[in-house]
Amino acid sequence: MKPDTLAAVTVVSSLTTLAVGVGVLLAWNADPHLLHQLRYLFTRKSTTQQGKKLVLPRTAVELRPVDHRPAQDRETCNDECCFSTPTKPCFAGEPFETPSPLCLDKSGFDKPDPYSPSKRSNYVSWDEYFMAVAYLSAARSKDPNRQVGACIVGSDKVILGIGYNGFPRGCSDDVLPWSKLAENDDVLKTKYPYVCHAEMNAIMNKNSASLAGASIYVTLYPCNECAKLIIQAGIQHVIFCKGKLEGAGKVDPSYIASNRLFQLAGVEVAQLQPKQSFTISYD
């Protein structure tokens, strides 16, 4: 390309860019600070925050209008970091300043490659998923000493019933006692004669005509009474998280009995040791 032609193309390109910039300025109430925003939008800039070099990619920059309201009436920046100017950072929770901040969405750096055909590698297993459902169910228990949850699952990985320990339907949680011990060893003043265990409630809450061949995920090893119900319901697999068969001290005979019943009935029992922990947040 000849020098004269190259110069002409450069001039036309510059005028076109200038016209677009002027048009945007007019459309944005002639905001003089928009020039800084356009410079960030079309070029990659580096800035330093708390000693770390951050590179602002084009896709991470968000263009926002100037907030001309008084400082006390301005909106709050919810982004992890934003930059009003190339040298003056503002942080999450601070009000927007004039000129308009250019906010960097750091979550964009953790996003997967949209062109990658591969699946996620850190998803939870079926066992961890169903045990997490059991623990979530346990959170519904009113028992101040022990919260237990159970989740029954069919062979096709469909949940058939869930339950947690509590009093029978229609029996007030505020009338019957929740205590483990009582004066004079009066068992009627404790929870034990009245409470329904999580396994019982999960079986009674089933949404299937039959539980034959199903698996039950329980947060605590079943007692002998629940073992009877599990066997009679046709459940073939028991997966528990915490057990009472090992450890210091005397083991409750009811758990020894349940273990014997499972062995005689051919019910497979396994302890799950989850590899991931979960925190449920509504933020």
C-alpha positions in Angstrom: 0.0 0.0 0.0 1.3 3.4 -0.9 2.2 5.9 1.8 -0.5 8.4 0.7 -3.1 5.7 0.6 -2.1 4.4 4.1 -2.2 7.9 5.5 -5.7 8.4 4.0 -7.0 5.2 5.5 -5.5 6.1 8.9 -7.2 9.5 8.8 -10.5 8.0 7.8 -10.2 5.4 10.6 -9.3 8.1 13.1 -12.2 10.3 12.1 -14.6 7.3 12.3 -13.4 6.4 15.8 -13.7 10.1 16.8 -17.3 10.3 15.4 -18.3 7.2 17.3 -16.8 8.6 20.5 -18.5 11.9 20.0 -21.8 10.1 19.3 -21.5 8.1 22.5 -20.6 11.3 24.5 -23.7 13.0 23.2 -25.9 10.0 23.9 -24.5 10.0 27.5 -25.3 13.6 28.3 -21.8 14.6 27.2 -20.1 13.0 30.2 -16.5 14.1 30.0 -15.4 11.0 32.0 -16.6 8.7 29.4 -13.3 9.1 27.6 -11.5 7.3 30.4 -14.1 4.5 30.2 -13.7 4.2 26.4 -10.0 4.0 26.8 -10.4 1.1 29.3 -13.0 -0.6 27.1 -11.0 -0.8 24.0 -7.5 -1.3 25.4 -6.0 -3.7 28.0 -4.8 -1.9 31.1 -2.9 -3.0 34.2 -3.4 -1.6 37.6 -2.2 -2.6 41.1 -4.4 -3.3 44.1 -2.9 -4.4 47.4 0.4 -5.3 45.7 -1.2 -7.6 43.2 -1.2 -6.8 39.4 -4.6 -7.1 37.9 -5.1 -7.2 34.2 -8.5 -5.9 33.1 -9.7 -7.8 30.0 -12.2 -6.2 27.7 -14.9 -8.7 28.7 -14.6 -7.9 32.4 -15.1 -4.2 32.1 -18.6 -2.9 32.5 -19.6 0.6 31.3 -21.9 2.5 33.7 -23.4 6.0 33.7 -22.2 8.6 36.1 -24.3 8.8 39.3 -24.9 12.5 39.8 -26.9 12.1 43.0 -25.6 13.2 46.4 -23.1 10.8 48.0 -25.6 9.6 50.6 -28.2 8.7 47.9 -25.8 6.8 45.6 -26.1 3.1 45.0 -23.6 0.7 46.6 -21.0 -1.1 44.6 -21.5 -4.9 45.1 -18.5 -6.0 43.0 -15.4 -7.2 44.7 -13.3 -4.4 43.2 -13.9 -1.5 41.0 -11.8 1.4 39.7 -13.2 4.9 39.3 -9.9 6.0 37.7 -6.8 4.1 36.7 -5.1 5.1 39.9 -7.8 5.4 42.5 -9.5 2.1 43.5 -12.7 1.7 45.5 -13.9 -1.5 47.2 -17.0 -3.5 47.7 -19.5 -1.8 50.0 -18.4 1.7 49.1 -20.7 4.1 47.3 -20.2 4.8 43.6 -18.1 7.9 43.0 -18.0 10.3 40.1 -16.7 9.5 37.5 -18.5 6.2 36.8 -16.6 3.3 38.2 -15.3 0.6 35.9 -16.0 -2.6 37.8 -14.0 -5.8 37.4 -16.0 -8.9 37.9 -13.4 -11.3 39.4 -15.8 -14.2 39.1 -15.1 -14.1 35.4 -11.7 -15.4 36.0 -13.1 -18.6 37.5 -15.6 -19.3 34.8 -14.9 -22.4 32.7 -13.8 -22.2 29.1 -17.1 -21.9 27.1 -15.5 -23.7 24.2 -14.4 -26.7 26.3 -16.4 -29.9 25.5 -15.4 -31.5 28.8 -17.7 -31.9 31.8 -17.0 -30.7 35.3 -14.6 -32.7 37.4 -15.6 -31.6 40.9 -19.2 -32.7 41.0 -20.5 -34.7 43.9 -21.0 -38.4 43.7 -24.4 -40.1 44.1 -23.5 -41.3 47.6 -22.4 -37.8 48.7 -25.5 -36.3 47.1 -28.0 -38.6 48.9 -26.2 -38.4 52.2 -26.3 -34.6 51.9 -30.1 -34.8 51.5 -30.2 -36.9 54.6 -28.2 -34.3 56.5 -30.5 -31.5 55.2 -33.5 -33.5 56.4 -31.8 -33.8 59.8 -31.8 -30.0 60.1 -35.6 -30.2 60.4 -35.4 -32.1 63.7 -36.4 -30.4 66.9 -34.3 -32.7 69.0 -31.8 -30.5 70.8 -29.4 -33.4 71.5 -29.3 -35.4 68.3 -30.6 -34.6 64.8 -30.8 -37.6 62.4 -31.9 -37.7 58.8 -32.6 -40.5 56.4 -33.0 -40.7 52.6 -34.3 -43.7 50.7 -33.3 -44.1 47.1 -34.4 -46.6 44.4 -32.1 -48.5 42.1 -32.7 -45.8 39.4 -31.3 -43.1 41.7 -34.7 -41.6 42.4 -35.5 -40.5 46.0 -38.4 -42.5 47.4 -38.6 -41.1 50.9 -37.0 -38.8 53.4 -37.4 -38.4 57.1 -35.9 -37.0 60.4 -36.3 -37.8 64.0 -39.3 -36.2 65.7 -42.6 -36.9 67.5 -45.6 -38.4 65.7 -48.0 -36.3 63.6 -50.4 -34.4 65.7 -48.2 -34.6 68.9 -47.0 -31.1 69.8 -43.3 -30.5 69.9 -43.9 -28.2 72.9 -45.8 -30.7 75.1 -43.8 -33.9 75.0 -40.3 -33.9 76.6 -37.0 -33.7 74.6 -34.8 -34.6 77.5 -32.5 -37.7 77.5 -32.5 -38.1 81.3 -35.0 -37.4 84.0 -35.1 -37.4 87.8 -35.7 -40.7 89.5 -35.0 -42.3 86.1 -38.6 -41.8 85.0 -38.4 -42.8 81.4 -41.8 -41.3 80.7 -40.2 -37.9 81.2 -37.7 -38.4 78.4 -38.0 -38.4 74.7 -37.4 -42.1 74.1 -41.0 -43.5 74.5 -42.4 -40.9 72.1 -39.9 -40.1 69.3 -40.0 -41.6 65.8 -36.6 -42.2 64.3 -35.6 -40.9 60.9 -35.6 -44.3 59.3 -39.2 -44.9 60.4 -40.4 -41.6 59.1 -38.6 -42.0 55.8 -40.2 -45.4 55.3 -43.6 -44.1 56.2 -43.2 -41.1 53.9 -42.4 -43.2 50.9 -43.8 -42.2 47.5 -43.5 -45.6 46.0 -45.6 -48.7 46.5 -42.6 -50.8 47.3 -39.1 -50.2 48.6 -37.8 -53.6 47.7 -34.2 -53.4 46.6 -33.8 -49.8 47.7 -31.0 -48.1 49.6 -31.3 -46.0 52.7 -28.8 -43.2 53.5 -28.7 -42.4 57.2 -26.6 -39.9 59.1 -26.4 -42.3 62.1 -26.2 -46.1 62.3 -29.7 -47.5 62.7 -30.9 -49.0 66.0 -32.4 -52.5 66.3 -36.0 -51.2 66.0 -35.2 -49.3 62.8 -33.2 -52.3 61.5 -36.4 -54.4 61.8 -38.4 -51.8 59.8 -35.6 -51.6 57.1 -35.5 -55.3 56.7 -39.3 -55.7 56.6 -39.6 -52.9 54.0 -37.3 -54.8 51.6 -34.4 -52.3 51.7 -31.2 -54.1 50.7 -28.5 -51.4 51.3 -27.8 -49.3 54.3 -25.3 -46.5 53.9 -24.5 -44.6 57.2 -22.1 -41.8 58.0 -21.6 -42.1 61.7 -21.7 -45.3 63.7 -22.0 -46.5 67.3 -20.3 -49.8 66.9 -16.8 -48.6 67.4 -15.2 -46.1 69.8 -14.4 -45.9 73.5 -16.9 -46.9 76.0 -19.6 -49.6 76.1 -21.6 -50.0 72.8 -25.3 -49.9 73.1 -26.7 -53.4 72.8 -29.4 -52.2 70.3 -26.7 -51.4 67.7 -25.1 -54.8 68.2 -28.5 -56.3 67.7 -29.2 -54.3 64.5 -25.8 -55.3 63.1 -26.7 -59.0 63.8 -30.1 -58.6 62.1 -28.6 -57.0 59.0 -26.1 -59.9 58.7 -28.8 -62.5 59.0 -31.2 -60.8 56.6 -28.4 -60.3 54.0 -28.7 -56.5 54.1 -25.5 -54.8 52.8 -24.1 -52.2 55.2 -21.4 -49.7 54.4 -20.0 -46.5 56.0 -19.7 -43.5 53.8 -16.8 -41.1 54.3 -17.6 -38.1 52.2 -14.8 -36.4 50.3 -16.5 -33.0 50.1 -18.3 -30.9 52.6 -21.2 -28.6 51.8 -22.3 -25.2 53.1 -25.8 -24.1 52.0 -26.0 -20.3 51.6 -28.8 -18.2 50.2 -26.5 -15.2 49.5 
